[in-house]
Each structure stands twice: as C-alpha cells, then as structure tokens.
C-alpha cells in the first residue's frame, strides 16, 4: 500500500512540477510583454493628447476671437459704448456672452479701466488687473491670453471698438472649469487637471481625477513646473504617465502661472489584459487537474477497486451525490459499484427536490428570499457589480376583491413569468412575499437598472387578461446597486425596500436609493415618536426675532419662532420637524403650545412694561380645526392679554386647501381683534383676487426676494411693486430676510413699513430679547452679533 501510494505521488508531483514551470514561464513572459505594450501605448496617447489639448485651446480661442470681433463691429454696441449707455452695454455683453458660450465679458476704456463687466472681481471703474498682460500679448501678436481669475484659469481674447478711432476694448473669455476638463477628457481619454498660482498662492484645482487625489496632484503640478517632458507619477496607489504644461506665466515668475497636467492611467490600461491573465491561470488549473488525473490513471493498474468503493462511500457520507462511481468490472465488485451508483442517484434526486423546495417559492417557482440573498451574497463576495430592483404590486387587495385568491395567485404567476422574460440570462428574479419581487441584475449599475425598470413599469401598466378578467397592475419600484449603495446583502435589500417605499411619492412610481435615506428614515421615526412628548417634557422653546418699524425707527413687534431641543439629537431644525408634525397630525398640539407660550410671555412682558405685538405662525391643519377660535379666546382670557397684541401669520396655500371653511375661521379670529398677516407672499399662488377675500391687515414679502435685494435686480421691481400694491389695498408690508444695510435703505426709501432679518437681530431667547430691546439703538447690532 505504501509503495503504491508513493508511486502515485511521484507521478503526480513530476507532472505538476513540469507543467508549473512551463505555465509560469509563459505567464510571466506574456505579463512582461503586455506591460511594455501598455506603457508604450500610454506614452503615445499622452503625446497625442497634448497636441489635441493645444488644438482645442486654439479652436476655442479662435471661436472667442470671432465672437469678440463680431461684437466690437456691431453698430448698436459701438453706439452704446460711444454714448456711455451702461444698461445697454451690460445687456449686450451678457446676451452676447451667453450666445457664444463665453463666461467672461469685460469692456475696458483705452486706459484699461473697467466700463462694464460680468466678473465680480472687476467692478466698474477699477483698473483691469490683466490690462498690461493683454497689451503685451497684442504686441507679441498673440490672439489669446490665459490668466488666473477667481482661482481658476480663464482664456481671454480682446478686440478694439472703433468709432472710427478706438474708443474702448472688449475682452471676452471662458473659464477652463470642470466642464472644459471633462470635454478634453472625452476627446483624449486622458485625465486633465488645471491649477493657477496667483502671487505664490495655489488656486482652485480643476481636475477630472477623484477628490482623494487632489492634494497629491497639486503637489505634483507645483513640483514639475520647472521640468519638461513626460514622467511617471503615482497617486493613491495608481500609476500615471504625466505631462505638465505651463499655459501662462506673468512677467514676474511669482506673479501668476496657469498650469495644465495631462495624465494617462497605466493601471486602467492594464485592466484590459486581466482576461488574458485569467485565461492563462484557468489553463494552468485545468492542466494541473489533468496532470493529476493522468497520474492516477497511470497508477490505476496497481490500485485496488475497493479503494474506489471506499472513496465513493466517503463522498456520499459528505453529501456529494453527483460524482458517479466508474468501475468497469463484471465481477461482484462491479455489481457493488452499480448498486452504489443507483443508491447515490436516488439520494441525489431526493436531496435536489428538498433543496429546490427550500430555496424556491411554491406558487411561482421562482427563487425565494433565501436563495436571492445567497446569490446576492455570492456576487458581493466576488465583488461583481449588481443592481437590485425591488418591485411591489400595490393593488393586490383590489384584485382579490374582484376575483378572489385564485386571481391573485394567477396574477403573481403572470408577473413572475413576465419578469423572467424581461431579464437577461444570468440575472435572477425572486418572489419574496405577497406582491413583492426582487430582480438581481448582474454587472449593471443604477442607470441601466432604471432603464429596465421603466420598461417593466410601462409593460405592467397595460391591462391584460388573467383568469378571464382584465387586470391592470399598479406597481412601484425601488433600485439599489452594489457597491455604490451598500456592502452587504441585507443592507442592499433594505435600501432597495426604502427606495420602493419612497417611489410611492414619485410621479413615475420609480425611485433610486438616495444615500442616507436609511439613517434619515430612522431619524424620522425617532423624531415622530418623540415629537408627541416634546411639549410635556419641556423640550420646546420659543425664540423671538425683532421686527423694526421703519417709519419710527423702533422695535414694536417680534415673531415667535419654535425651537426643539431634543435630548439626544440636540437642536432640531423647524424645517425638519414641522413637516413631520403636519404629516402625522401633531401640528395642532404644537400650535396650541406656541399660542399658549406666546401669550404667557406677552403677559410677563406686559407686567414689566414691555408692550409688544407678537406674530405667531398658523398651519393649514390649524385653520381647518374645529376649536382654534375657542382655544384662542380661552387663552386670551386666562393670560389677560389684549387680542391686539397678537398677529397670526398664515400662508395663502393653507387657505386654499378648503377656502370657505378657512375664511370663516379667519373672520372669527379677526372679530376677536387679532391681526392677520399673509406669510411668504410671492412664493405660492398669491394674487389680488385672493388677497381681496382675506381679512388680513399685513403682507410679508418672502425672504427670497429680499435677501439679495439690489436696486438694479429683478427682485427690486417685485418688492417695490408689492409695497405700492399693498399700500393701495390698505395693507402694511413686512420685508423678512433683511441681511444687508443697502437693502434696508432701499426698503426705507420705498416706504416699507416693517423690516425683519439678521441685519436687525437674530432670533433671541425671551431674556435676551428683553435685554436687547433695553439697549440703545447703536449698541444692539454689536451686542447681538
């Protein structure tokens, strides 16, 4: 026995050793040849890409040159420049720049001062920083100039405005930004980066490389400015052939520089040859297995048939029922081998049936959740990209009511068959539970899965004949992908389910998982649960933002703003929990607390001689509630606060849910003496027709129109017109969102009644508000900020 074992081992070892040497030599020779070919190809690609880059810059520069020459020759523009018509000049510059895709438009006088500009760092009247560089380029007969502006490289061209002598110069340019870099990458298949160095300070890096590589790319560009030619660089364990081009340099070497970096990835090119490596390894494995089989065959004449029977019995004991016992003998051992094979086949058949039932759905015959999770886990372990489509049939209840459980079963079988026909070979369709199916799409991402899901949605929406009845399916689908959306099977399935739930709110009933939605979902559940007890636990508080009377220069009003100090999550934004309160019906309890707390604070201030009007926000559900007016009346009597000190702010959209019912409540509140204000005017369906019906005394212009208010902006026209219209209707006007001094001055000039915003004061606690009001006017801003 020992001799036979040694003989078989010797044969197997010699064959495997010889084959390993041959395959190893072939493998490493092919590896060296492919590596050399890839480096040569990448080197040539970088050289060609450099020429394409220079050609693209030249084409873009010529296009801009043609555009600036055309603008400079335009009669209307020359006339506007000659007459100093600033609005026309600005309009022409902006429109012409949009028409030819220029981001920079500047009009200079002959001394280099800015007459009009679309650049924020080139204000009118200032000397254009690159005036001398433009003059030098013109003397050197250069048609374009590349300079750093706002930390990014910009390509500039200029042309004189003649009337008939030169009276001005038009400068036009575009930013060499991420879009330009991406365009160059699509043309050359190279990674592109731009960096400006202005006064020895690096600007913003524009690159097509991932953000994790930015720091090393900046270092490489700064170090390689003085070197020329192509060099090998490494970032984040990835190798690149790199070439640095200095596109522009000021007269002083430290004044400014514009640097371009072109990189050809070596590792990405090597990926093309991975299938060849895998085939060679597969050939090696097959050869090794073949050599082992050959060794066993050579030693077969000295091996005992009983060993084969013993091995067969051992395999069956370990659960291997697929490998037959091959023993070509006609004696008793041959009969025993036949009996072994028959027994093994029977066990395998029963085992296969049990395994199939354990991993497949009985109704549809599709894989069940367990098998789907196993296949998904295998794909994740092998790091194969995988997209999941979680499909849910929402109208099974109506189908059950129409045709009973039999129709439901037929419908689910029909859906399963349709899904199987829609996917590719190698993809999987599983029936999870009830009307929920899961599609596992091999080597696909979210974008491809969206296309397939849309096709499925369109097909399933069409009515079909099932069980003698016409059935139309109402489905929603959620999509998640590996590795982008999760690293485990359970996590991916949960996130696909979350996306499917979110799809119920989407017009196409289709949603791709949004990162953070599972955390956001758990956070929402926690907030909804805790919001019901927030008032009782003393977690709610009011902050008060002063409202300045612009006519008298005094603070006579404030707005009460709700805040929630969550014990675990800290300060929760009202924009987050107010929406949840409205969705879950908790908003009325919050409003009750706000009204009660606001009146209590007014009573406390009144007792100390501080008399204020307080604005409180009222939601749509509050207006439609049955007892709002009664609760307010009771609180007025309990707190002994005059109704004239209260202003209820409402949005017009809240009124329009049920206009007649809401108007009755508003009229009753007004009869109590409470003032009413239209909040967020200009953002909804506000119109004169609606305003005439509302018993309001005040209108609040939304902060989106006020925050960046400028006399020449479109917002200025809207705000000024709104103030005049409101005054003509007998309404007072409040402008919220005032953050700048010049905005406040404009509102004063246009006779706005009240201003509110961070320029006046941030929202304050009750104690801080009282202290702030007591301060002299000159000390308030410094004290708050």
C-alpha positions in Angstrom: 0.0 0.0 0.0 2.8 2.3 0.9 4.6 1.5 -2.4 1.5 2.2 -4.4 0.9 5.5 -2.6 4.5 6.6 -3.2 4.3 5.7 -6.9 1.1 7.7 -7.4 2.5 10.6 -5.5 5.8 10.6 -7.6 3.9 10.6 -10.9 1.6 13.4 -9.8 4.4 15.5 -8.4 6.6 15.2 -11.5 3.8 16.1 -13.9 2.6 19.0 -11.9 6.1 20.4 -11.4 6.9 20.3 -15.1 3.6 21.8 -16.1 4.0 24.6 -13.4 7.4 25.5 -14.8 6.1 25.8 -18.4 3.0 27.7 -17.5 4.9 30.0 -15.1 7.4 30.9 -17.9 4.6 31.6 -20.4 2.6 33.6 -17.9 5.5 35.9 -16.9 6.6 36.4 -20.5 3.1 37.4 -21.5 2.9 39.7 -18.4 6.1 41.4 -19.3 5.1 41.9 -23.0 1.7 43.3 -22.1 3.2 45.7 -19.6 5.6 47.0 -22.1 2.9 47.4 -24.7 0.6 49.3 -22.3 3.4 51.7 -21.3 4.2 52.4 -24.9 0.5 52.9 -25.8 0.0 55.2 -22.7 3.1 57.3 -23.7 1.9 57.7 -27.2 -1.6 58.5 -26.0 -0.2 61.3 -23.8 1.7 62.8 -26.6 -1.3 62.8 -28.9 -3.5 64.1 -26.1 -1.1 67.1 -25.6 -1.5 68.0 -29.3 -5.3 67.6 -29.1 -5.3 69.8 -26.0 -3.3 72.6 -27.7 -5.6 72.3 -30.8 -8.7 72.5 -28.6 -7.4 75.7 -26.9 -6.6 77.2 -30.3 -10.1 76.4 -31.6 -11.9 77.7 -28.6 -9.7 80.9 -28.7 -10.4 81.4 -32.4 -14.1 81.0 -31.7 -14.0 83.6 -28.9 -11.9 85.8 -31.2 -14.5 85.7 -33.9 -17.2 86.4 -31.3 -15.4 89.4 -29.9 -14.6 90.8 -33.3 -18.3 90.5 -34.3 -19.4 92.2 -31.1 -16.9 95.0 -31.5 -18.1 95.6 -35.1 -21.8 95.7 -34.1 -23.1 99.2 -34.8 -25.6 99.2 -31.9 -22.9 98.2 -29.5 -20.5 100.8 -30.7 -23.2 103.4 -30.5 -24.0 102.4 -26.9 -20.2 102.5 -26.0 -19.8 105.9 -27.6 -22.8 107.3 -25.8 -22.0 105.6 -22.4 -25.3 103.7 -22.3 -24.4 101.5 -19.4 -27.6 99.4 -19.2 -27.4 98.6 -22.9 -23.7 97.8 -22.7 -24.3 95.4 -19.8 -27.3 93.8 -21.6 -25.3 93.3 -24.8 -22.3 91.8 -23.0 -24.4 89.3 -21.1 -26.6 88.3 -24.1 -23.6 88.0 -26.5 -21.6 86.1 -23.9 -24.5 83.6 -23.5 -24.9 83.2 -27.2 -21.3 82.1 -27.9 -20.7 80.4 -24.6 -18.4 83.0 -23.0 -18.4 83.2 -19.2 -16.3 86.4 -19.0 -17.3 89.7 -20.7 -15.4 92.9 -19.9 -15.5 96.4 -21.6 -12.4 98.5 -21.0 -11.6 102.0 -21.9 -8.3 102.7 -23.7 -6.5 103.2 -20.3 -7.6 99.8 -19.1 -10.3 100.9 -16.7 -13.4 98.7 -16.5 -16.5 100.2 -18.1 -18.7 97.1 -17.7 -18.0 93.6 -16.6 -19.6 90.3 -15.8 -16.7 89.5 -13.4 -17.3 90.0 -9.7 -13.7 90.9 -9.1 -13.6 93.5 -11.9 -16.0 96.3 -10.6 -16.8 99.2 -12.9 -14.3 102.0 -12.6 -11.4 99.7 -11.5 -8.3 99.1 -13.5 -8.4 95.7 -15.1 -5.7 93.6 -13.5 -4.7 91.9 -16.7 -4.7 95.1 -18.9 -0.9 95.1 -19.2 -0.8 91.4 -20.0 -3.4 91.9 -22.8 -1.3 94.8 -24.2 1.8 92.6 -24.1 0.0 89.7 -25.8 -1.2 92.1 -28.5 2.3 93.4 -29.1 3.6 89.8 -29.3 0.8 89.1 -31.9 -0.8 86.6 -29.6 -4.5 86.1 -30.2 -5.4 84.8 -26.7 -4.2 85.1 -23.1 -4.7 82.6 -20.3 -4.8 84.2 -16.8 -6.0 83.2 -13.3 -9.3 84.7 -12.3 -11.0 83.8 -9.0 -8.6 80.9 -8.6 -9.4 79.2 -12.0 -7.7 79.6 -15.4 -9.6 81.8 -17.9 -8.8 82.2 -21.6 -9.2 85.8 -22.8 -9.3 87.5 -26.2 -9.8 91.2 -26.9 -10.8 93.4 -29.8 -10.9 97.3 -30.1 -14.2 99.1 -30.5 -13.7 101.6 -33.4 -15.8 104.7 -34.0 -13.8 105.1 -36.2 -10.9 105.6 -33.9 -10.5 103.1 -30.9 -12.8 104.2 -28.1 -12.8 101.1 -26.0 -11.7 97.4 -25.8 -13.9 94.4 -25.5 -12.4 91.4 -23.6 -14.2 88.0 -23.8 -13.2 84.8 -22.2 -14.3 81.5 -20.7 -13.4 79.6 -17.6 -11.3 76.4 -18.0 -13.6 74.7 -15.5 -14.7 71.1 -14.8 -16.9 71.1 -17.9 -14.0 72.0 -20.1 -11.8 69.4 -18.5 -14.4 66.8 -18.9 -14.7 67.7 -22.6 -11.0 67.4 -23.1 -11.1 64.0 -21.3 -13.8 62.7 -23.6 -11.7 63.7 -26.6 -8.3 62.4 -25.5 -9.2 59.7 -22.9 -6.7 61.5 -20.6 -7.1 62.7 -17.0 -6.9 66.6 -17.1 -6.1 69.0 -14.3 -5.7 72.8 -14.2 -4.1 74.8 -11.4 -3.5 78.5 -11.1 -0.7 80.0 -8.9 -1.5 83.6 -8.1 1.0 85.6 -6.1 2.6 82.3 -5.0 -0.8 81.0 -3.7 -2.3 78.0 -5.5 -5.9 78.5 -6.7 -8.8 76.1 -7.1 -7.8 72.7 -8.6 -9.9 71.8 -11.6 -9.5 68.1 -12.3 -11.2 65.0 -13.7 -9.5 62.9 -11.1 -11.3 61.8 -7.8 -11.3 64.2 -4.9 -9.0 61.9 -2.9 -6.1 62.6 -5.4 -6.4 66.4 -5.4 -3.7 67.0 -2.8 -1.1 64.8 -4.5 -2.0 66.3 -7.9 -1.4 69.8 -6.7 2.0 68.8 -5.2 3.0 67.1 -8.5 2.0 70.2 -10.6 3.9 72.6 -8.3 7.0 70.4 -8.3 7.0 69.6 -12.0 6.7 73.2 -13.3 10.4 73.5 -13.9 10.6 70.1 -15.5 9.6 69.3 -19.1 8.6 66.1 -20.8 6.7 63.0 -19.8 7.2 61.5 -16.4 5.8 58.6 -14.3 3.7 59.6 -11.3 1.8 57.7 -8.6 -1.4 58.8 -6.8 -3.4 56.7 -4.4 -1.6 53.5 -5.5 -2.4 54.3 -9.1 0.3 54.9 -11.8 0.1 57.6 -14.5 2.2 59.0 -17.3 2.1 62.7 -16.6 3.0 65.8 -18.7 2.9 69.3 -17.2 2.2 72.3 -19.5 2.7 75.9 -18.3 -0.1 77.6 -20.2 0.7 81.1 -18.9 3.2 82.9 -16.7 3.4 86.5 -15.6 6.3 88.8 -16.2 7.4 88.1 -12.7 7.9 84.4 -12.2 5.9 84.6 -8.9 3.2 86.9 -10.3 0.9 84.2 -11.7 1.0 80.9 -13.5 -1.5 78.7 -15.2 -0.5 75.0 -15.2 -2.1 72.1 -17.0 -1.5 68.4 -16.2 -2.3 65.6 -18.6 -2.2 62.1 -17.3 -2.6 58.7 -19.0 -3.6 56.0 -16.5 -1.4 52.8 -16.7 -3.4 50.7 -14.3 -6.7 51.2 -16.2 -5.0 50.2 -19.4 -3.6 47.1 -17.7 -7.2 46.1 -16.8 -7.8 45.2 -20.5 -5.3 42.4 -20.2 -6.8 40.9 -17.0 -9.0 38.5 -19.0 -5.8 37.2 -20.6 -4.2 36.6 -17.2 -7.3 34.9 -16.0 -7.4 32.6 -19.1 -3.7 31.7 -18.5 -4.5 30.9 -14.9 -7.5 28.9 -15.9 -5.4 26.9 -18.4 -2.9 26.3 -15.7 -5.6 25.0 -13.3 -7.0 22.7 -16.0 -3.6 21.4 -16.8 -2.8 20.7 -13.2 -6.1 18.8 -12.8 -5.4 16.9 -16.0 -1.9 16.0 -14.8 -3.3 14.7 -11.6 -5.9 12.6 -13.4 -3.2 11.3 -15.7 -1.1 10.3 -12.7 -4.0 8.5 -11.1 -4.7 6.7 -14.4 -1.1 5.6 -14.7 -1.3 4.1 -11.2 -4.7 2.5 -11.7 -3.3 -0.8 -12.6 -1.8 -1.1 -9.1 -4.7 0.4 -7.2 -7.4 -1.8 -5.6 -11.0 -1.4 -6.7 -12.0 -1.5 -3.1 -10.3 1.9 -2.6 -12.7 3.4 -5.2 -15.7 1.9 -3.4 -14.4 3.3 -0.1 -13.9 6.8 -1.6 -17.4 6.6 -3.1 -18.9 5.8 0.3 -16.9 8.6 1.9 -18.2 11.1 -0.8 -21.8 10.0 -0.2 -21.3 10.5 3.6 -20.0 14.0 2.9 -23.1 14.9 0.8 -21.6 14.6 -2.7 -24.3 12.8 -4.7 -23.3 14.0 -8.2 -20.0 12.2 -8.8 -20.7 8.6 -10.2 -18.5 5.7 -9.3 -16.7 4.4 -12.5 -15.6 0.8 -12.1 -15.6 -1.2 -15.3 -15.6 -4.8 -13.8 -18.1 -7.7 -14.3 -17.5 -9.4 -11.0 -19.1 -8.9 -7.6 -17.2 -5.6 -7.1 -18.7 -4.3 -10.4 -22.2 -5.2 -9.2 -21.5 -3.5 -5.9 -20.3 -0.4 -7.9 -23.6 -0.4 -9.8 -25.6 -0.7 -6.6 -23.6 2.3 -5.2 -24.4 4.4 -8.2 -28.1 3.5 -8.1 -28.2 4.4 -4.4 -26.3 7.6 -4.9 -28.6 8.7 -7.8 -31.7 8.1 -5.7 -30.3 10.1 -2.7 -29.2 12.9 -5.1 -32.7 13.1 -6.6 -34.5 13.3 -3.3 -31.8 15.8 -2.0 -32.2 18.0 -5.0 -36.0 18.1 -4.6 -35.7 19.1 -1.0 -33.1 21.7 -1.8 -35.3 23.2 -4.5 -38.3 23.3 -2.2 -36.3 25.1 0.5 -34.9 27.7 -1.9 -37.9 28.3 -4.3 -41.4 29.8 -4.0 -44.1 27.1 -4.3 -46.6 29.4 -6.1 -44.4 30.9 -8.8 -41.5 28.5 -8.9 -39.1 31.5 -8.6 -36.2 31.6 -6.1 -37.3 32.7 -2.7 -35.7 35.3 -0.3 -33.1 32.8 1.0 -31.8 31.9 -2.5 -31.9 35.5 -3.6 -29.9 36.6 -0.6 -27.4 33.7 -1.2 -26.9 34.8 -4.8 -26.6 38.4 -3.8 -24.1 37.5 -1.1 -22.0 35.5 -3.7 -21.9 38.4 -6.1 -20.8 40.7 -3.3 -18.1 38.2 -2.2 -16.9 38.1 -5.8 -17.0 41.9 -6.0 -19.2 41.7 -9.1 -21.4 44.9 -9.7 -25.0 44.1 -9.0 -28.2 46.2 -9.3 -31.4 45.4 -7.4 -34.9 46.2 -8.5 -37.4 45.8 -5.6 -40.9 45.6 -7.2 -44.1 45.8 -5.3 -47.6 45.2 -6.6 -49.8 47.7 -4.7 -53.3 46.7 -5.9 -53.4 43.0 -4.8 -56.3 43.8 -2.4 -58.5 45.2 -5.2 -57.6 42.2 -7.4 -58.6 39.9 -4.5 -61.9 41.7 -4.1 -62.5 41.4 -7.9 -61.6 37.7 -8.4 -60.6 36.2 -5.1 -57.4 34.4 -4.0 -57.3 32.4 -7.3 -57.0 35.5 -9.4 -54.3 36.9 -7.0 -52.3 33.7 -7.5 -52.7 33.8 -11.2 -51.6 37.4 -11.2 -48.5 36.7 -9.2 -47.6 33.8 -11.5 -48.1 36.1 -14.5 -45.9 38.8 -13.0 -43.2 36.3 -12.3 -43.2 34.9 -15.8 -43.1 38.4 -17.3 -40.2 39.4 -15.1 -38.3 36.3 -16.1 -38.8 37.0 -19.8 -37.6 40.7 -19.3 -34.2 39.9 -17.7 -31.1 38.6 -19.3 -29.6 35.1 -18.9 -27.6 35.0 -15.7 -29.9 37.5 -13.9 -32.3 36.4 -11.2 -35.9 37.0 -10.4 -37.1 36.1 -6.8 -40.6 36.2 -5.2 -40.1 37.5 -1.7 -43.6 37.7 -0.1 -47.1 38.6 -1.2 -46.8 41.1 -4.1 -43.1 41.8 -3.7 -40.5 40.6 -6.2 -36.7 41.2 -6.4 -34.6 41.4 -9.6 -30.9 40.8 -9.3 -29.1 42.2 -12.4 -25.5 41.1 -12.9 -22.9 43.7 -13.8 -25.3 46.6 -14.0 -25.4 49.9 -12.2 -28.3 52.1 -11.2 -28.6 53.9 -14.5 -29.1 50.7 -16.5 -31.5 49.3 -13.9 -33.6 52.5 -14.2 -34.0 51.9 -17.9 -35.1 48.3 -17.4 -37.4 49.3 -14.5 -39.1 51.9 -16.7 -39.7 49.3 -19.4 -41.2 47.0 -16.8 -43.4 49.7 -15.4 -44.8 50.6 -18.9 -45.4 46.9 -19.7 -47.1 46.1 -16.4 -49.4 49.1 -16.5 -51.1 47.8 -19.7 -54.3 45.9 -18.9 -54.1 42.2 -19.5 -56.4 39.2 -19.5 -55.8 36.9 -16.5 -58.2 34.2 -15.3 -60.9 35.5 -17.6 -60.7 39.1 -16.2 -59.0 42.3 -17.3 -56.3 43.1 -14.7 -54.2 46.4 -14.6 -51.3 46.3 -12.3 -50.2 49.2 -10.0 -46.5 48.7 -9.3 -43.8 50.7 -7.7 -40.1 50.0 -7.9 -37.0 50.8 -5.8 -33.4 50.5 -7.0 -30.2 50.0 -5.2 -26.8 48.9 -6.5 -23.6 47.2 -5.3 -21.1 48.6 -4.4 -22.4 52.2 -4.5 -25.4 51.7 -2.2 -24.2 49.1 0.3 -21.7 46.4 1.1 -23.9 43.6 2.4 -26.9 41.7 1.1 -29.2 42.7 3.9 -28.2 46.4 3.7 -28.8 46.4 -0.1 -32.2 44.7 0.3 -33.2 47.2 3.0 -32.2 50.2 0.9 -33.9 48.9 -2.2 -37.0 48.5 0.0 -36.7 52.1 1.3 -36.4 53.3 -2.3 -39.5 51.3 -3.2 -41.4 53.0 -0.3 -40.2 56.4 -1.5 -41.3 55.5 -5.0 -44.9 55.8 -3.8 -44.5 59.6 -3.7 -42.8 59.8 -7.2 -44.7 60.5 -10.4 -43.3 57.6 -12.2 -43.5 55.2 -9.2 -39.8 54.6 -9.6 -37.0 55.7 -7.2 -33.3 55.1 -6.9 -32.0 54.8 -3.4 -30.7 58.1 -2.0 -27.7 57.9 0.3 -28.5 58.5 3.9 -32.2 57.6 3.5 -32.0 54.7 5.9 -30.4 56.9 8.5 -32.9 59.6 7.6 -35.7 57.1 7.9 -34.6 56.0 11.4 -34.2 59.6 12.4 -37.7 60.5 11.1 -39.2 57.6 13.1 -37.4 58.8 16.2 -38.5 62.4 15.7 -42.1 61.4 15.0 -42.1 59.3 18.2 -40.5 61.9 20.4 -42.4 64.9 19.0 -45.6 63.8 20.7 -44.0 64.2 24.1 -41.7 67.2 23.4 -44.0 69.8 24.9 -44.7 67.7 28.0 -41.0 67.0 28.5 -40.1 70.7 28.4 -38.1 70.4 25.2 -39.9 73.1 23.2 -39.0 76.8 23.5 -39.7 80.0 21.6 -37.1 82.4 20.2 -38.2 85.9 19.3 -36.9 87.9 16.3 -37.4 91.7 16.4 -39.3 93.5 13.7 -38.2 97.1 13.1 -40.8 99.8 12.4 -39.0 101.7 9.5 -41.1 104.8 9.9 -40.4 105.4 13.6 -37.1 103.5 13.9 -38.4 101.5 16.8 -39.0 97.8 17.5 -42.6 97.3 18.3 -43.1 93.8 17.1 -41.5 90.4 17.2 -42.1 87.0 15.6 -42.2 83.9 17.8 -40.2 81.0 16.2 -40.5 77.5 17.6 -37.3 75.6 18.6 -36.9 71.9 19.7 -34.0 70.9 21.9 -34.0 67.1 21.5 -32.3 65.3 24.5 -30.2 63.1 22.1 -30.2 64.8 18.7 -29.7 68.3 20.0 -31.3 71.3 18.4 -33.7 70.1 15.6 -34.4 72.5 12.8 -38.1 73.6 12.4 -37.8 72.9 8.7 -37.4 69.2 9.7 -39.9 68.6 12.5 -42.7 71.0 11.3 -43.1 68.9 8.2 -43.2 65.7 10.2 -45.8 67.3 12.6 -48.0 68.2 9.7 -47.8 64.8 8.2 -48.5 62.9 11.4 -51.2 65.3 12.8 -49.1 66.6 15.6 -49.0 70.2 14.3 -52.2 71.2 16.2 -50.7 70.3 19.6 -47.5 72.2 18.7 -49.6 75.3 17.6 -51.5 75.1 20.9 -48.3 75.1 22.8 -46.9 78.0 20.8 -50.0 80.2 21.2 -50.1 79.4 25.0 -46.4 80.1 25.5 -46.5 83.2 23.3 -49.4 84.7 25.3 -47.7 83.8 28.6 -44.6 85.6 27.5 -46.6 88.6 26.4 -48.3 88.8 29.8 -45.0 88.6 31.5 -43.6 91.4 29.4 -46.7 93.5 29.9 -46.3 93.2 33.6 -42.8 94.7 33.3 -43.9 97.5 31.0 -42.7 96.0 27.7 -45.6 96.1 25.3 -45.0 94.2 22.0 -47.1 92.8 19.2 -46.2 89.1 18.7 -46.5 87.2 15.4 -47.4 83.5 15.6 -47.5 81.0 12.6 -50.7 79.1 12.0 -50.7 76.0 9.8 -53.3 74.7 7.3 -54.5 72.0 9.8 -55.0 74.6 12.5 -57.2 76.6 10.2 -59.3 73.6 9.4 -59.6 72.5 13.1 -62.9 72.8 14.8 -61.8 74.5 18.0 -59.0 77.0 17.1 -61.0 80.1 17.8 -62.4 78.8 21.1 -59.0 77.9 22.3 -57.6 81.3 21.4 -60.4 83.1 23.2 -59.9 81.0 26.3 -56.2 81.7 26.4 -56.8 85.4 25.9 -59.0 85.4 29.0 -56.6 83.2 31.0 -53.5 85.2 30.2 -55.3 88.6 30.2 -53.5 89.6 27.0 -55.2 92.1 24.6 -56.0 90.5 21.3 -54.5 93.5 19.5 -51.0 92.3 20.6 -51.4 89.1 18.5 -50.7 88.7 14.8 -51.5 85.3 13.2 -49.4 84.6 10.2 -50.9 82.3 7.5 -49.8 81.2 4.1 -52.2 81.5 1.2 -51.7 77.9 0.2 -53.1 76.9 3.6 -56.2 78.9 3.0 -56.7 77.4 -0.5 -57.0 73.8 0.8 -60.6 74.5 1.9 -61.2 78.2 1.2 -64.7 78.6 2.5 -64.0 76.8 5.8 -60.7 78.6 6.3 -62.2 82.0 5.6 -64.9 81.5 8.3 -62.1 80.8 10.8 -60.1 83.8 9.7 -63.1 86.1 10.0 -63.9 84.8 13.5 -60.2 85.4 14.6 -60.4 88.9 13.2 -63.6 89.6 15.1 -61.7 88.7 18.3 -59.3 91.6 17.5 -56.4 89.5 16.3 -54.5 90.9 13.3 -53.8 88.6 10.3 -50.8 88.5 8.1 -50.1 86.7 4.8 -46.8 84.9 5.2 -44.3 84.0 2.3 -46.0 86.3 -0.2 -44.8 85.7 -3.7 -43.9 82.0 -3.4 -47.3 80.4 -3.8 -50.5 81.2 -5.6 -50.8 84.8 -4.3 -52.9 87.1 -6.4 -55.0 90.2 -6.0 -58.2 88.1 -6.3 -57.2 86.0 -3.3 -56.0 88.9 -1.2 -59.3 90.8 -1.6 -61.1 87.9 0.0 -58.8 87.5 3.0 -59.5 89.7 6.1 -55.8 90.5 6.5 -54.0 93.7 7.6 -50.4 92.8 6.8 -48.4 91.2 4.0 -44.9 89.6 4.4 -42.7 89.6 1.4 -40.8 86.3 1.3 -37.1 86.5 2.2 -36.1 85.0 -1.2 -36.9 88.4 -2.8 -35.3 90.5 0.0 -32.1 88.7 0.9 -30.0 89.8 -2.1 -32.1 92.9 -2.8 -30.3 95.4 -5.1 -31.7 98.4 -6.8 -30.9 97.1 -10.3 -32.1 93.5 -9.7 -35.4 91.9 -10.8 -36.2 91.4 -7.1 -36.2 95.2 -6.7 -39.1 95.5 -9.2 -41.1 92.8 -7.4 -40.5 94.2 -3.9 -41.2 97.8 -4.9 -44.4 96.9 -6.8 -45.6 94.7 -3.9 -45.2 97.6 -1.4 -47.1 100.0 -3.6 -49.8 97.5 -4.4 -50.2 96.6 -0.7 -50.4 100.2 0.4 -53.1 100.8 -2.3 -55.0 97.9 -0.7 -54.6 99.4 2.7 -52.2 96.7 3.9 -49.0 97.1 5.9 -45.8 95.4 4.4 -43.2 93.4 6.3 -39.9 92.5 4.5 -38.3 89.5 6.0 -34.8 88.3 5.4 -33.1 91.7 5.6 -29.3 91.0 5.9 -27.6 94.0 4.3 -27.5 97.7 5.1 -28.2 98.8 1.5 -31.3 96.5 1.4 -32.6 98.3 4.5 -32.0 101.7 3.0 -33.9 100.7 -0.2 -36.9 99.5 1.9 -36.9 102.8 3.7 -36.9 104.7 0.5 -39.8 102.6 -0.9 -41.8 103.3 2.3 -41.9 99.7 3.5 -43.5 99.6 7.0 -41.5 96.9 8.8 -38.2 95.0 8.3 -37.1 91.7 9.8 -33.8 89.9 9.4 -30.3 89.1 10.7 -29.2 92.7 10.0 -31.6 93.8 12.7 -31.2 90.8 15.0 -31.1 87.0 15.0 -33.9 85.2 16.9 -33.3 85.6 20.6 -34.5 83.9 23.8 -37.1 85.8 25.8 -34.5 87.0 28.3 -32.0 88.0 25.5 -34.8 89.8 23.6 -35.9 91.8 26.6 -32.2 92.8 27.2 -31.7 93.7 23.6 -34.8 96.0 23.5 -33.5 97.8 26.5 -30.2 98.6 24.8 -29.5 101.9 22.9 -30.1 101.6 19.2 -26.4 102.0 18.4 -25.4 99.1 20.7 -27.9 96.5 19.5 -26.1 95.2 16.5 -22.8 94.7 18.2 -24.5 93.1 21.2 -26.3 90.5 19.1 -23.6 89.6 16.6 
